[in-house]
Structures are given as structure tokens and as C-alpha cells.
């Protein structure tokens, strides 16, 4: 347990249909595990939808359309799979779906327990990316949520609360101030990092946060998914 009393925050904007976001999540977690003051870091999950109001469709077709060619889509999927495997993640693009993830984001916001929320976020990535489960059907989302212990009451609140949907929209409005694209990280409201950075780069950012930089707007960039595709 760290003896440092100061608390830090890391806000992470991501989407469950963003190909790079699961890789970025795993790399950040690896860096955080190595950070000496990890117990003092509050990680806040922020919502961002790559495809608001978009009807669910196969991921492969969506990538081909967004990237402009089948060859570009194949190249991108191959790269993501490679980086995913290096992080112990199994990407199966042939069964993945793409669309509006509003219900998934609201479901996460309905969970108050931080450990349970973390487990749900991981399950949403794993079940949609590896198992081909839908994030666009409430019965499917409920099954995923219950598999990690989310209560019926939390699920009921997710589907009925307008306040949670407003929170999701507020996350998106805040993200728009920084620009478009996920994954996106803000460290202690002081500086930002975008993309699926290497673990050592995330650790550098955590150390910079700890050293309490002078507040200059410094940013780091890596692979990012935006409304027009992934870079």
C-alpha cells in the first residue's frame, strides 16, 4: 500500500466497438500495475460512442466502408490482432459487430461498485470482441452483466434512468472539447494522451502526473479510432 496521501485521477474515454480501445486498456492496466502509487489513482470510465444512432452491422463491413477499401481494412485488422495477441487479447473481427453502444455505456454507469464496474467493462470487451456477443440487444447485455455479478436492480436502473443517459452525453460533450477519437486519457485534469500507447509510455505519463507537472498542456499520440475510422 502506498504511503502517499495525495489522490490522482485518470479519465479514460473509450468505446466498446473501438478496435484499439481494448488494447489500450490492457496496456494502461499493465503500466498502472507497475506504478508505485497505483493505490492512489482513481480511474474514471468515460463514455464515447463512435457510431451514435447507427444500426448494428458486422464490424468487417463497417471497417471496409470507413477506411475506404477492403485492403486497408484487412491491414488494420491484422495490425490490431497482432497487438492484441501481444497483450493476451483475442480479436475475432469476423464475428464482431459495430454500432451505437449507448446501452452498454449506460449499463456501466449504473454500476456503483468500482471493482464490479471494472469487471463489467472487461466483460463487455471480451464478450463482444472474442465471443461475438451483441452489445446492441438488451437481453445480451443483461446476460453479460449478470455473468460478472451485476444486480437486477442496477440493470433496471440502467434501462430506466434518463440521468445516466445525460451523464453519457456529458462525457461525450467533454470529449468533444479535446477533439474526436478514442481511446483518450486525461491525467489528473492536467495533460492528455491519445491512442494505444506502449505500457512504458503510459507509465511515463503516470510518473509525470505524480511529479505534478507545471500544468502545461502536453499530449501524447498513438493509434486512435475516430468517426472516420482508425489511425
N, C-alpha and C positions, 0 to 999 in steps of 0.2 A: 504494500500500500504506500502510495506517495505521501510524503510529509508536507508537500506544497499545498497551501490553503487556497491559493488563487484558482478560480474556476475558468475554464476556457470553453468556447463553443465552436463547433464546426457545423455549418448548414450545408446540406447536400441536396441539390436539385437533380432529379433523375426521372426516368420513365421506364416502366417495366417492358416496353417494346423497343427500347433503345438498345441496339446490339452491343454498344460499347459499355453501357452502364453497369452490367453485372461484372465485367472485367475490372472496371474502375472501382467498384465497391469492394471486390476482393483484394485488390492491390492496396487500397486505402486501409482496409482492416489489417493487412499484414504490416503496414507501416505503423499503425496505431498500436499494435501489439508490441512493437519494439520501442515505442515512445515511453521514456521513463515516467512521465506524468499522465499516463493514459487514464488513470482513475479520476483525474480532474477534468476530463474532457467530456462535455455534453454534445452528443451527435444528434442533430435535428434533421429528420427526414422531411424534405420539402417536395411538393408536388409540381410536376411539369408534364403536360401532355404534348407529345409530338403530333398527334392526329386528332384534335378536338372535333367532335361531330362527324367523325369518319367511321363508316360502317366497317366491321371487321372483315379482313381479307387475308389470304395467305401471305406470309412475310416475303417469300421469294418474289412473288409478283409485284409487291409494293416496292421492294428494293430495285427491281429492274426498271420500274417506272420512274422512281425518284432519282436514280443515278443515271438514267438516260440510255442504258444499254445492258443487255444480258452479260456481256463480258465484264463490265465494271461491277455489276452485282456479284458475279462469281468471284472476282478478285477480292472484293470487300469481304464476302462471307468467308473465304479461305483465310484471310488475314485474321478476322475475328476468331475463327475456330482455333487457329494456331495460338493466339494469345490466350484464348480461353483455356486450352489444354495446359498451357504453361502455368495457369493458376488453378488447375484442378477442376475446370468447368467444362461441361459437355454441351456444346451448342449443336442443335439439330434443326437447322433452318427449314428443312423440308416439311416439318410439322408445326412450325411456329406461326402465329397469327399476328397481325398488325391492325391497330385501330384505336378508338377512343378509350383510354384507360381510366375514365373518371371514377367508375365504381370501385376499382382497385385502390385508387388513391384515397377515396373517402373511407373505404374499409380500414385502411392503415390508420387514418386519423381517428377512427372510432376506438382504437385500442389505446388505453392509457398506460398500461404496464410497459416499461421500456424494454424489458427482456422479451416479452411476448411480441411487442411491435417488431423488434429486430428479427425474431424468428419468422414472423409473418412476411416481412419484406423478402427475406431469403427464400421462403417457400414460393412466393409469387414469381420470383425469377426462375427458380429451379423447375417448378411445375409447368410454367409456360415455355421455357427455353429448352429443357431437356425432355419433359414428358408430353409436350404438345397440348397441355390443358388450356382451355379458354379463359381469358380474363374479361370476357365480354358477355358472359352469361352468369347471372347471379347465383344460380344453383352450383355452378362450377366454382365460383369464388367462395361460396359458403363452405363447400367441401374442402377447399384448400385451407381456409381459415380454421375450420374445426380440426383439421389434421395437426395443427400446432397448438390447439387448446383455446382458441378464441371462443368466447361465450356466445350463446344465442342472443343475449341482451345486447352485446356490442354489435352484433350483426344487425339486429333490429334497429339500433340507433343509426348505424351507417346508412341504411336504406331510407330512413325517415327524417334525418336531420338536415335541414337547409343550412344551418350554421356550419356544418362540416364542409358542405359544398362551397360556401362562401370562403372558408379558410383555404380550400384548394385553389379557388380563383385568386385569392390574395397572394398566395405563393407564386402563382403564375404572373401576376402583375409585378411583383417584386423582381422576379427573374427577368422580366422584360426590361427593367432598368439597367441590367447588366449586359443585355444583348440576348440573342436567341441561341439555343443549343444546350444540350446536356451530354454527359454529366458536368455539373458545375459545383464548385466548392468555395465557400466563403469561410475564412478562418478568423474567428473572433471579431467579426464585423470590421476587419482591418484590411485584408487583402484577399484576392481570389486566385483560384486555379481552375482551369478547364481541361476536360478530357481524361482519358485513361492513362494517367501518368505512371511512371515506374514507381515501385514502392519506395525507393530511395529518394525520389523527388517529393513524394507525399511526406516522408519523414523530414526532409529538409523544411517543408512548409510548416510542419508541426513544431519543429525546433525554432523556426523564425517566429511563430506565434508565441512560443514560450519566452523568447528573448524580448518580447514586447517591442516590436519594430516601431519606428517613429511615426507610423500611420500613413506612410506614402502608399499610393495606390499601385501595388505591384501585382503582376499577374503572370501565370504560367499557362502554357497551352499544350494540348495534346489532341488525341482523337476525340472528336465531338460529333454528336448527332444533332442536326437541326431540322427545321421544317422541310428543307430541300434535300435531305439525305445526310450521309455520314462522311466526315473527312478523317 
